[in-house]
């Protein structure tokens, strides 16, 4: 969602009489929003072309592969296609462009198992997983548990039938012994905006975690993933499709940004 907002701001600056180079300039601008890009194509459709000066864009299409929005996090594929975009022509001429109508776009995202496992080793993701794993041990104070435990060797395995499995080791400070964690669950999207775990299980050293603890973890994940939180900042997002296969995760979504 942050990427779309940044892209929109970049696109607004391209709406000018120099529209004959807009595709190339847009591609270079979007590249700068990523740490690295393996492949990227951008196309801005306008007929007639003078609409650019009036703040109108018929459609923007982006197709990228091997995109790195942050260190250690790779997107196998990202496709984005917008509806017509309308900017306030008067504000555009004064150098202060803004949306006149909501911007709507369809997004398709592909994440491979290899890329997901690479992301699991990034500091940001590791920190969240550590809190989640130590929470399964019943630690109530988040700061205390994050300092007390370290998560080692996290690995995600994509399974059939919309299920996935997370394997990791949890190590307590000043203790060389580790606890082996195996968590498995099905996933589905509720109301297009919230992730729900289906029949989740968690084993620690081959012993099942109590049902009430698993329910608490599942509830926390569902609440944190609720896309309705974005609406406070003028962004509406809905997941249209979530497909988990043994090789990759495919996501199709709709995004709207208010003026």
Secondary structure, 3 states (H helix, E strand, C coil): CHHHHHHHHHHHHHCCCCHHHHHHHHHHHHHCCCCEEEEEEEEEECCCHHHHCCCEECEEEEEEEEEEEECCEEEEEEEEEECCEEECHHHHHCCCCCECCCEEEEEEEEEEHHHHHHHHCCHHHHHHHHHHHHHCCCCCCHHHHHHHEEEEEEEEEECCCCEEEEEEEEEECCCCCEEEEEEEEEEEEECCCEEEEEEEEEEECCEECCHHHHHHHHHHHHHHCCHHHHHHHCEEEEEEEEEECCCEEEEEEEEEECC
